[in-house]
Amino acid sequence: MSGEKVEKKKISPSLIIAVIIIIILLAALVYYATLPPKVQVVPTTVAAPTTIVQTVLKTETLPGTTIVRTEVKTTVQTLVTTAPRTEAPLLEIYHWWTSGGEKAAIDALVEVFKKRYPEVGVIQSPVAGGAGYVMKAVMKSLVLAGEAPDAFQLHAGYEMLPYVKGEYLDPIDDLWKEEKWEEVFPAVVRDMVNWYGHYYAVPVNIHRVNVVWYNKPILDRYGIDPTTLTTWDKFFEACDTLKARGITYPIAMGGIGKWEIAHAFEQIIASEGIEFYEDFVNGKITSPDDPKLRHALEIFRRYLEYVNPDYSALTWDQAVAKVIRGESAFNIMGDWANGEFYVAKKEYGKDYGTFPVPGTSGMYGLCIDCFEHPKGVKHPTNSYKWLRVVGSKEGQDTFNPIKGSIAARIDADVTKYGPYQRAAIEDFKTAKYMYPSVVHGSGMPEAFSAKFNDIMSKFATTRDIAATAKEITDAIIAAKADFVKTWKLH
């Protein structure tokens, strides 16, 4: 062995790293072994009646036609659901009520809820944008992601349908039965929140959409009697008088959301007669040469001649403010506008007044706001509590006097409402015809109504009757498959 060199073996770096990792893991195991055991939240089981709705479309071919029949199969069964015993004392609601009058109204309704359920904290998540067009996009994303809030604002009618068909809402028939709401909500309202034989929402109000708001001192100053403005010819004569007296733009209109423009035109469609409006919402106006459609567009083209040129930069409430300040005399808007006069401390009959849109006397255009119970919400108990308050007499008689609307219930305490709303309640009771608003989500499928706003916004610029009539009828034809409800308005 003498004379041989002995080589020293080098330790591999990878071996050193492996040893270090093993030491760290052993230390971690020792650490976690010394921790106290986790306390698990034991779920509690809640048995609740759940309604399963299945819709089956059957096609029957007859000579010269095809009939699609809808058959609804309903199963009511008790499903056992699990929910943590430690459901947080919270309620999260989404809505689009952000203007002065709107915010005051929803805050008042939330106070009613807090008074009944002081242990529950309320998170309001308002999304600005009149008529809810901004919030609708936000809500669809949340619902599809399974992150729906405990309740969110919707318009009754077609606007609800995608959520119902997608099974994103729970039927609330039991709640309607417990609260005996069928006894206090009129049939027309019940029908608009009922799909396939089941209730999916609770209406909080009824807004009237076919209203002209006017500045009374201006009309008094120039000798214009609003009770005589029952036709478009008379209305435009009044506008000409005002222009000659220095009111450059007698009609105030917003347009930043586009729906404000479509809203005004919708009322002109109604002024063509209830039969025409019924055909319109049932998707039967499919010819661009339809004489009533073209006549309505002719009226609107003339109407726009009296409108403020900056309409596309104004929100609906900014347009109402022009009437409040006396810069314009008239504004066509739903009676949520009353809330703006309310917060501006204006007195109905002294500072401002209303009359039905010319040609719509005896008609009541409906826009109904409601809330519902989405599937899989984080605070289901509080969601149901909120719906009870929304549908209650106290809740509606607190919210609506401020909002400008009337209660959806027939037993409202009219002494709590202002003079405009008392008149609206009487008009609702005596209306010869009622019609669902298209612009506000009720009357026609979303596949049409979304395009309608764009079409009418474009018309406000082009004033092209032939092109616009074709765009409207093309949009109706394209949405034909989505017309699943038949309105009977007369």
KOLFIDREN-96564 format. One line per 3 residues: number of its first residue (from 1); their letters; for each residue x, y, z of C-alpha. Coordinates in nm, 4 decimals, always signed. Each point is the difference from the previous one (the first is absolute). Last residue first. Layout:
// residues N
NUM	A	X:Y:Z ~ ...
END
This chain:
// residues 490
490	HLK	-10.6824:+4.5176:-2.4415 ~ +0.3576:-0.0696:+0.1071 ~ +0.0354:-0.3703:-0.0602
487	WTK	+0.3750:-0.0686:-0.0046 ~ +0.1210:-0.3301:-0.1358 ~ +0.3203:-0.1220:+0.1615
484	VFD	+0.2606:-0.2157:-0.1734 ~ +0.1408:+0.2584:-0.2431 ~ +0.3601:-0.1245:+0.0017
481	AKA	-0.0203:-0.1859:-0.3318 ~ -0.0956:+0.3204:-0.1820 ~ +0.3087:+0.1953:+0.1112
478	AII	+0.1375:+0.0417:-0.3539 ~ -0.3457:+0.0947:-0.1306 ~ -0.0367:+0.2729:+0.2623
475	ADT	+0.3499:+0.1326:-0.0754 ~ -0.0785:+0.0103:-0.3726 ~ -0.3198:+0.1912:+0.0801
472	IEK	+0.1859:+0.2646:+0.1968 ~ +0.2868:+0.0315:-0.2486 ~ -0.2446:+0.0286:-0.2906
469	ATA	-0.1974:+0.2761:+0.1712 ~ +0.3296:+0.1752:+0.0754 ~ +0.1130:-0.0025:-0.3628
466	AID	-0.3318:+0.1343:-0.1262 ~ -0.0309:+0.2689:+0.2691 ~ +0.3510:+0.1459:-0.0232
463	RTT	+0.0256:+0.2640:+0.2776 ~ +0.3793:-0.0671:-0.0135 ~ +0.1018:+0.1177:+0.3496
460	AFK	-0.3017:-0.0857:+0.2149 ~ -0.0403:-0.3033:-0.2272 ~ +0.3328:-0.1392:+0.1251
457	SMI	-0.1183:+0.0182:+0.3594 ~ -0.3215:-0.1698:-0.1099 ~ +0.1839:-0.2936:-0.1548
454	DNF	+0.2430:-0.0353:+0.2893 ~ -0.2805:-0.0118:+0.2568 ~ -0.1978:-0.2492:-0.2079
451	KAS	+0.2959:-0.2356:-0.0348 ~ -0.0048:-0.0869:+0.3715 ~ -0.3806:-0.0236:-0.0113
448	FAE	-0.0015:-0.2610:-0.2780 ~ +0.2182:-0.2803:+0.1344 ~ -0.1145:+0.1103:+0.3459
445	PMG	-0.3450:-0.1343:-0.0752 ~ -0.2941:+0.2430:-0.0024 ~ -0.2351:+0.1656:+0.2490
442	SGH	+0.1690:-0.0012:+0.3390 ~ +0.3570:+0.1234:-0.0139 ~ -0.0313:+0.3707:+0.0515
439	VVS	+0.0290:+0.0940:-0.3666 ~ -0.2847:-0.2325:-0.0914 ~ -0.2454:+0.1394:+0.2554
436	PYM	-0.3009:-0.2176:+0.0741 ~ -0.3467:+0.1331:-0.0867 ~ -0.3094:+0.0817:+0.2000
433	YKA	-0.3328:+0.0985:-0.1528 ~ -0.3199:+0.1591:+0.1286 ~ +0.1711:+0.1446:+0.3039
430	TKF	-0.2366:+0.0647:+0.2927 ~ +0.1987:-0.1535:+0.2856 ~ +0.3332:+0.1075:-0.1457
427	DEI	-0.1280:+0.3539:-0.0548 ~ -0.1105:+0.0184:+0.3652 ~ +0.3412:-0.1174:+0.1199
424	AAR	+0.1634:+0.2509:-0.2374 ~ -0.2051:+0.2867:+0.1447 ~ +0.1048:-0.1010:+0.3512
421	QYP	+0.3542:-0.0246:-0.1312 ~ +0.0018:+0.3562:-0.1300 ~ -0.1593:+0.1345:+0.3189
418	GYK	+0.2571:-0.1597:+0.2304 ~ -0.0370:-0.3385:+0.1629 ~ -0.0253:-0.0894:+0.3684
415	TVD	-0.3764:+0.0656:+0.0095 ~ -0.0391:-0.2611:-0.2741 ~ +0.0669:-0.2844:+0.2436
412	ADI	+0.0571:-0.2751:-0.2562 ~ -0.2428:-0.2939:-0.0046 ~ +0.0246:-0.0783:-0.3738
409	RAA	+0.3646:-0.1036:+0.0212 ~ +0.2447:+0.0950:-0.2761 ~ +0.0404:+0.3281:+0.1822
406	ISG	+0.0147:+0.3157:-0.2080 ~ +0.3136:+0.1515:-0.1471 ~ +0.1675:+0.3309:+0.0761
403	KIP	+0.2875:-0.1565:+0.1926 ~ -0.0684:+0.1926:+0.3197 ~ -0.3664:-0.1001:+0.0396
400	NFT	+0.0993:-0.3436:-0.1331 ~ +0.2513:-0.1193:+0.2584 ~ -0.1844:+0.0490:+0.3281
397	DQG	-0.3461:-0.1172:-0.1083 ~ +0.1633:-0.2931:-0.1777 ~ +0.1952:-0.1122:+0.3041
394	EKS	-0.2873:+0.0439:+0.2423 ~ -0.2406:-0.1891:-0.2262 ~ +0.2470:-0.2846:-0.0334
391	GVV	+0.1311:-0.1363:-0.3288 ~ +0.3514:+0.1437:+0.0321 ~ +0.0071:-0.0834:+0.3727
388	RLW	-0.0829:-0.3672:-0.0628 ~ +0.2545:-0.0071:-0.2842 ~ +0.2710:+0.1271:+0.2358
385	KYS	-0.0771:-0.2711:+0.2561 ~ +0.0244:-0.2610:-0.2756 ~ +0.3486:+0.1227:-0.0919
382	NTP	+0.0878:+0.0106:+0.3677 ~ -0.0610:-0.3717:+0.0337 ~ +0.1848:-0.0736:-0.3250
379	HKV	+0.3232:+0.1776:+0.1006 ~ +0.2679:-0.1297:-0.2361 ~ -0.2320:-0.0417:-0.2983
376	GKP	-0.0228:-0.3375:-0.1725 ~ -0.2872:+0.0763:-0.2341 ~ -0.1156:+0.3594:-0.0332
373	HEF	-0.3011:+0.1197:+0.2038 ~ -0.1820:+0.2877:-0.1720 ~ -0.0459:+0.3772:+0.0018
370	CDI	-0.2428:+0.2148:-0.1976 ~ -0.0439:+0.3166:-0.1997 ~ -0.3117:+0.0393:-0.2127
367	CLG	-0.0238:+0.2275:-0.3044 ~ -0.3540:+0.0223:-0.1328 ~ -0.1565:+0.2364:-0.2513
364	YMG	-0.3469:+0.1050:+0.1169 ~ -0.2501:+0.0945:-0.2709 ~ -0.3132:+0.2131:+0.0499
361	STG	+0.1614:+0.2928:-0.1818 ~ +0.2761:-0.1326:-0.2245 ~ -0.0336:+0.2218:-0.3117
358	PVP	+0.2180:+0.2779:+0.1357 ~ +0.2203:-0.1312:+0.2850 ~ -0.2117:+0.0115:+0.3140
355	FTG	+0.0093:+0.3242:+0.2005 ~ +0.2287:+0.1268:+0.2719 ~ +0.0655:+0.2990:+0.2241
352	YDK	+0.2706:+0.2213:+0.1393 ~ +0.0622:+0.2927:+0.2326 ~ -0.3514:+0.0495:+0.1403
349	GYE	-0.1967:-0.3142:-0.0793 ~ +0.2703:-0.2234:+0.1436 ~ +0.2301:+0.1932:+0.2330
346	KKA	+0.3742:+0.0079:-0.0581 ~ +0.2410:-0.0752:+0.2850 ~ +0.2794:-0.1084:-0.2408
343	VYF	-0.0090:-0.3419:+0.1703 ~ -0.3665:-0.0367:-0.0988 ~ +0.0468:+0.1341:-0.3544
340	EGN	+0.2629:-0.2706:-0.0515 ~ -0.2242:-0.2645:+0.1569 ~ -0.2751:+0.0900:-0.2451
337	AWD	+0.2344:-0.1005:-0.2818 ~ -0.0496:-0.3610:+0.1146 ~ -0.3301:+0.0712:-0.1721
334	GMI	+0.1270:-0.1174:-0.3342 ~ +0.1312:+0.2628:-0.2391 ~ -0.1153:+0.2383:-0.2703
331	NFA	+0.1346:+0.3471:+0.0794 ~ -0.1575:+0.3378:-0.0577 ~ +0.0590:+0.3715:+0.0678
328	SEG	+0.3738:+0.0432:-0.0417 ~ +0.2516:+0.2246:+0.1765 ~ -0.2414:+0.0455:+0.2900
325	RIV	+0.2336:-0.1389:+0.2682 ~ -0.2258:-0.3010:+0.0698 ~ -0.0415:-0.0583:-0.3743
322	KAV	+0.3778:-0.0038:-0.0514 ~ +0.0286:-0.2253:+0.3067 ~ -0.2138:-0.2606:-0.1761
319	AQD	+0.2642:-0.0149:-0.2746 ~ +0.2720:-0.0443:+0.2617 ~ -0.2117:-0.2791:+0.1494
316	WTL	-0.0090:-0.1884:-0.3312 ~ +0.3751:+0.0291:-0.0509 ~ +0.1329:+0.2668:-0.2318
313	ASY	+0.2808:-0.0057:-0.2587 ~ -0.2135:-0.1402:-0.2822 ~ -0.2639:+0.2688:+0.0619
310	DPN	+0.2408:+0.2843:-0.0813 ~ -0.2217:+0.1258:-0.2842 ~ -0.2924:+0.0757:+0.2346
307	VYE	-0.3201:-0.1377:-0.1536 ~ -0.2598:+0.1955:-0.2008 ~ +0.0874:-0.1453:-0.3429
304	LYR	+0.0114:-0.3450:+0.1618 ~ -0.3794:-0.0039:+0.0287 ~ -0.0300:+0.0461:-0.3778
301	RFI	+0.2045:-0.3125:-0.0626 ~ -0.1959:-0.1769:+0.2710 ~ -0.3299:+0.0751:-0.1689
298	ELA	+0.1318:-0.1277:-0.3334 ~ +0.1317:-0.3133:+0.1738 ~ -0.3453:-0.0685:+0.1441
295	HRL	-0.1514:+0.0481:-0.3469 ~ +0.2463:-0.2512:-0.1450 ~ -0.0979:-0.2584:+0.2591
292	KPD	-0.3668:+0.0742:-0.0507 ~ +0.0246:-0.0380:-0.3780 ~ +0.1898:-0.3330:+0.0046
289	DPS	+0.2444:+0.0364:-0.2888 ~ +0.2894:-0.1470:+0.1974 ~ -0.2083:-0.3194:+0.0255
286	TIK	+0.0519:-0.2262:+0.3025 ~ -0.2338:+0.1450:+0.2613 ~ -0.1250:-0.3274:+0.1513
283	GNV	+0.2587:-0.0426:+0.2745 ~ -0.2478:-0.0282:+0.2854 ~ +0.1209:+0.3321:+0.1406
280	FDE	-0.0810:+0.1783:-0.3298 ~ -0.3342:-0.1706:-0.0557 ~ -0.1109:+0.1123:+0.3450
277	YFE	+0.1266:+0.3523:-0.0697 ~ -0.2010:+0.0131:-0.3211 ~ -0.3171:-0.1134:+0.1751
274	IGE	+0.0637:+0.2429:+0.2885 ~ +0.0079:+0.3001:-0.2311 ~ +0.2577:+0.2079:-0.1891
271	SAI	+0.0707:+0.1811:+0.3275 ~ +0.1674:-0.3178:+0.1250 ~ +0.2595:+0.0325:-0.2767
268	IQE	+0.0549:+0.3617:+0.1086 ~ +0.0559:-0.1289:+0.3526 ~ +0.2695:-0.2361:-0.1262
265	FAH	+0.1622:+0.2920:-0.1817 ~ +0.0617:+0.1853:+0.3256 ~ +0.1475:-0.3092:+0.1653
262	AIE	+0.2210:-0.0706:-0.3025 ~ +0.1662:+0.3376:+0.0486 ~ +0.0534:-0.0527:+0.3753
259	WKG	+0.1265:-0.3515:-0.0766 ~ +0.3003:+0.1468:-0.1821 ~ +0.1962:+0.0134:+0.3281
256	IGG	+0.1377:+0.3484:-0.0627 ~ -0.3291:+0.0999:-0.1554 ~ -0.1796:+0.2526:+0.2146
253	MAI	-0.2935:+0.2084:-0.1205 ~ -0.1358:+0.3441:+0.0827 ~ -0.2783:+0.1305:-0.2256
250	PYT	-0.0610:+0.3753:-0.0412 ~ +0.3422:+0.0615:-0.1580 ~ +0.0323:+0.3684:-0.0849
247	IGR	-0.2407:+0.1236:+0.2686 ~ +0.0077:+0.3580:-0.1313 ~ -0.3687:+0.0824:-0.0501
244	AKL	-0.0116:-0.1284:-0.3580 ~ +0.1466:-0.3282:+0.1191 ~ -0.2713:-0.0236:+0.2664
241	TDC	-0.2790:+0.0532:-0.2510 ~ +0.1511:-0.2588:-0.2345 ~ +0.0157:-0.2513:+0.2858
238	AEF	-0.3672:+0.0658:+0.0784 ~ -0.0893:-0.0624:-0.3643 ~ +0.2047:-0.3217:+0.0219
235	FKD	-0.2172:-0.1220:+0.2874 ~ -0.3229:+0.0900:-0.1773 ~ +0.1074:-0.1923:-0.3109
232	WTT	+0.1203:-0.2909:+0.2135 ~ -0.3427:-0.0354:+0.1577 ~ -0.1203:+0.0356:+0.3606
229	LTT	+0.1664:+0.3319:+0.0767 ~ -0.3218:+0.1726:+0.1117 ~ +0.0459:-0.0886:+0.3686
226	PDI	+0.3415:+0.1688:-0.0108 ~ -0.1551:+0.3471:-0.0445 ~ +0.2629:+0.2273:-0.1552
223	GYR	-0.0383:+0.3705:+0.0826 ~ +0.3649:+0.0994:-0.0378 ~ +0.0745:+0.0709:+0.3648
220	DLI	-0.2150:-0.2894:+0.1215 ~ +0.1934:-0.2456:-0.2160 ~ +0.3312:+0.1310:+0.1332
217	PKN	-0.1198:+0.0085:+0.3626 ~ -0.1198:-0.3637:-0.0319 ~ +0.3235:-0.1623:-0.1140
214	YWV	-0.1162:-0.3181:-0.1647 ~ +0.0320:-0.3757:+0.0374 ~ -0.1549:-0.2122:-0.2764
211	VNV	-0.0822:-0.3528:+0.1166 ~ -0.0310:-0.3281:-0.1890 ~ +0.2344:-0.2119:+0.2169
208	RHI	-0.2043:-0.0607:+0.3132 ~ +0.1963:-0.1713:+0.2729 ~ -0.1379:-0.2819:+0.2112
205	NVP	+0.1842:-0.1005:+0.3143 ~ +0.1807:-0.2632:+0.2084 ~ -0.0872:-0.3081:-0.2033
202	VAY	+0.1091:-0.3337:+0.1516 ~ +0.1663:-0.2497:-0.2338 ~ +0.0007:-0.3550:-0.1344
199	YHG	-0.3631:-0.1049:+0.0265 ~ -0.0873:-0.3237:-0.1752 ~ -0.2440:-0.1079:-0.2732
196	YWN	+0.2508:-0.0115:-0.2854 ~ +0.1095:+0.3546:+0.0813 ~ -0.1657:+0.2341:+0.2495
193	VMD	+0.1386:+0.3455:+0.0753 ~ -0.2011:+0.1782:-0.2731 ~ -0.3178:-0.1975:+0.0661
190	RVV	-0.0133:+0.1065:+0.3623 ~ +0.0196:+0.3656:-0.1013 ~ -0.2882:-0.0253:-0.2487
187	APF	-0.2022:-0.1981:+0.2536 ~ +0.0199:+0.2614:+0.2733 ~ +0.2238:-0.0629:+0.3056
184	VEE	-0.1818:-0.0107:+0.3354 ~ -0.1759:-0.3380:+0.0145 ~ +0.2653:-0.1854:-0.2004
181	WKE	+0.2477:+0.1296:+0.2569 ~ -0.1288:-0.2225:+0.2783 ~ +0.3377:+0.0311:+0.1792
178	EKW	+0.0252:-0.3734:+0.0573 ~ -0.1264:-0.0816:-0.3495 ~ +0.2390:+0.2394:-0.1764
175	LDD	+0.2833:-0.1389:+0.2094 ~ -0.0946:-0.3553:-0.0939 ~ -0.0096:+0.0905:-0.3719
172	IPD	+0.3553:+0.1337:+0.0129 ~ +0.1493:-0.1741:-0.3035 ~ +0.3799:+0.0065:+0.0252
169	LYE	+0.1942:+0.2061:-0.2512 ~ +0.3054:-0.0932:-0.2093 ~ -0.1839:-0.2812:-0.1778
166	GKV	+0.1233:+0.1201:-0.3419 ~ -0.3615:+0.0225:-0.1156 ~ -0.0910:+0.2131:+0.3007
163	YPL	+0.3053:+0.2259:-0.0304 ~ -0.0568:+0.0446:-0.3746 ~ -0.3709:+0.0753:+0.0682
160	MEY	+0.0294:+0.2775:+0.2555 ~ +0.0414:+0.2822:-0.2526 ~ -0.3065:-0.1325:-0.1809
157	GAH	-0.2406:+0.1127:+0.2711 ~ +0.0821:+0.1725:+0.3272 ~ +0.3025:+0.2255:+0.0103
154	LQF	+0.2855:-0.1229:+0.2142 ~ +0.1723:+0.1152:+0.3169 ~ +0.2333:-0.2372:+0.1773
151	ADP	-0.0226:-0.2324:+0.2967 ~ +0.2442:-0.1985:+0.2149 ~ +0.2786:+0.0823:-0.2430
148	AEG	+0.0813:-0.2349:-0.2901 ~ +0.3535:-0.1420:+0.0020 ~ -0.0545:-0.3227:-0.1971
145	ALV	+0.2209:+0.1273:-0.2837 ~ -0.2995:+0.0131:-0.2348 ~ -0.1884:+0.2060:+0.2584
142	LSK	+0.2857:+0.2456:+0.0495 ~ +0.0542:+0.0515:-0.3744 ~ -0.3719:+0.0438:-0.0621
139	MVA	-0.0161:+0.2494:+0.2840 ~ +0.2667:+0.2281:-0.1440 ~ -0.1686:+0.0110:-0.3412
136	KMV	-0.3364:+0.0729:+0.1591 ~ +0.1560:+0.2678:+0.2203 ~ +0.0954:+0.2163:-0.2970
133	YGA	-0.3445:-0.0146:-0.1617 ~ -0.1754:+0.0546:+0.3328 ~ -0.2624:+0.2486:-0.1152
130	GGA	+0.2413:+0.2853:+0.0809 ~ +0.3672:-0.0855:+0.0472 ~ +0.1833:-0.0106:+0.3302
127	VPS	+0.0531:-0.3381:+0.1659 ~ -0.1110:-0.0031:+0.3639 ~ +0.1543:-0.2621:+0.2310
124	QIV	-0.1850:+0.0329:+0.3301 ~ +0.1422:-0.2064:+0.2843 ~ -0.2478:-0.0440:+0.2836
121	GVE	+0.0993:-0.1224:+0.3462 ~ -0.2489:-0.2298:+0.1684 ~ -0.0527:+0.0125:+0.3794
118	PYR	-0.2445:+0.2889:-0.0281 ~ -0.2519:-0.2161:-0.1914 ~ -0.3326:+0.1828:+0.0022
115	KKF	+0.1464:+0.3486:+0.0401 ~ +0.2823:-0.0859:-0.2380 ~ -0.2490:-0.1070:-0.2683
112	VEV	-0.1992:+0.3230:+0.0360 ~ +0.3288:+0.1912:-0.0215 ~ +0.0811:-0.1846:-0.3241
109	LAD	-0.3268:+0.1311:-0.1456 ~ +0.0950:+0.3571:+0.0945 ~ +0.3424:-0.0387:-0.1608
106	IAA	-0.1721:-0.1319:-0.3140 ~ -0.2160:+0.3129:-0.0205 ~ +0.2702:+0.2582:+0.0731
103	KEG	+0.2232:-0.1616:-0.2599 ~ -0.2711:+0.0181:-0.2657 ~ -0.0845:+0.3646:+0.0684
100	GST	+0.3617:+0.1158:-0.0223 ~ +0.1120:-0.2261:-0.2848 ~ +0.1697:-0.3324:+0.0837
97	WWH	-0.2660:-0.2685:-0.0205 ~ +0.1667:-0.2685:-0.2113 ~ -0.0380:-0.2960:+0.2360
94	YIE	+0.2077:-0.2740:+0.1640 ~ -0.0725:-0.1437:+0.3436 ~ +0.2264:-0.1596:+0.2588
91	LLP	-0.1471:-0.1132:+0.3312 ~ +0.2166:-0.0912:+0.2987 ~ -0.0322:-0.1831:+0.3308
88	AET	+0.2519:-0.2667:-0.1112 ~ -0.1320:-0.3538:-0.0224 ~ +0.1760:-0.1759:+0.2925
85	RPA	-0.2105:-0.3142:-0.0011 ~ +0.1465:-0.0735:-0.3389 ~ -0.2534:-0.0967:-0.2637
82	TTV	-0.1045:-0.3400:-0.1242 ~ -0.2949:-0.0665:-0.2226 ~ -0.2608:-0.2702:+0.0368
79	LTQ	-0.2409:+0.0008:-0.2918 ~ -0.3724:-0.0174:+0.0544 ~ -0.1830:-0.0622:-0.3221
76	VTT	-0.2262:+0.1930:-0.2338 ~ +0.0066:-0.1263:-0.3545 ~ -0.1249:+0.2061:-0.2913
73	KVE	-0.0214:-0.0959:-0.3654 ~ -0.0701:+0.2866:-0.2388 ~ -0.1034:-0.0676:-0.3574
70	TRV	+0.0654:+0.2731:-0.2512 ~ -0.1549:-0.0525:-0.3423 ~ +0.1722:+0.0937:-0.3206
67	ITT	-0.2423:+0.0066:-0.2886 ~ +0.1241:-0.0388:-0.3556 ~ -0.2106:+0.1212:-0.2873
64	GPL	-0.1226:-0.0721:-0.3529 ~ -0.1520:-0.3404:+0.0710 ~ +0.0734:-0.0814:+0.3626
61	TET	+0.3318:-0.0720:+0.1628 ~ +0.0089:-0.0413:+0.3775 ~ +0.3147:+0.0936:+0.1878
58	KLV	+0.0202:-0.0753:+0.3679 ~ +0.2102:+0.2200:+0.2285 ~ +0.0530:-0.1467:+0.3467
55	TQV	+0.0503:+0.2242:+0.3007 ~ +0.1072:-0.1624:+0.3251 ~ -0.0513:+0.1798:+0.3284
52	ITT	+0.1243:-0.1430:+0.3285 ~ -0.1546:+0.1682:+0.3027 ~ +0.1903:-0.0253:+0.3237
49	PAA	-0.1591:-0.0435:+0.3393 ~ +0.2639:+0.0634:+0.2631 ~ +0.1715:-0.2378:+0.2395
46	VTT	+0.2908:+0.1642:+0.1702 ~ +0.2943:-0.2078:+0.1087 ~ +0.2592:+0.1484:+0.2314
43	PVV	+0.3620:-0.0113:-0.0876 ~ +0.2550:-0.0576:+0.2735 ~ +0.2624:+0.2705:-0.0074
40	QVK	+0.3269:-0.1751:+0.0715 ~ +0.2224:+0.1034:+0.2861 ~ +0.3594:-0.0586:-0.1006
37	PPL	+0.2161:-0.2024:+0.2443 ~ +0.2484:+0.1932:+0.2142 ~ +0.3466:+0.0418:-0.1593
34	TAY	+0.2909:-0.2169:+0.1279 ~ -0.0144:-0.2411:-0.2935 ~ +0.0157:+0.2981:-0.2353
31	YVL	+0.3447:+0.0935:+0.1336 ~ +0.1438:-0.3575:+0.0039 ~ -0.1150:-0.0526:-0.3572
28	AAL	+0.1562:+0.3318:-0.1046 ~ +0.3335:-0.0931:+0.1592 ~ -0.0023:-0.3369:-0.1787
25	LII	-0.0712:+0.1752:-0.3317 ~ +0.2843:+0.2469:+0.0529 ~ +0.2482:-0.2816:+0.0860
22	III	-0.1030:-0.1978:-0.3087 ~ +0.0474:+0.3092:-0.2200 ~ +0.3497:+0.0543:+0.1434
19	VAI	+0.0965:-0.3652:-0.0659 ~ -0.1195:+0.0278:-0.3604 ~ +0.2006:+0.3186:-0.0534
16	ILS	+0.3191:-0.1679:+0.1310 ~ -0.0570:-0.3003:-0.2270 ~ -0.0413:+0.2312:-0.2985
13	PSI	+0.3337:+0.1637:+0.0836 ~ +0.1777:-0.3476:-0.0240 ~ +0.2498:-0.0724:+0.2766
10	KKK	+0.3553:-0.0324:-0.1340 ~ +0.1856:-0.3287:+0.0567 ~ +0.3643:+0.0395:+0.1073
7	EVK	+0.2468:-0.1903:-0.2183 ~ +0.2659:-0.2179:+0.1698 ~ +0.3289:+0.0008:-0.1870
4	EGS	+0.1924:-0.3265:-0.0121 ~ +0.3750:-0.0017:+0.1042 ~ -0.0468:-0.2545:+0.2673
1	M	-0.2985:-0.2291:-0.0441
END
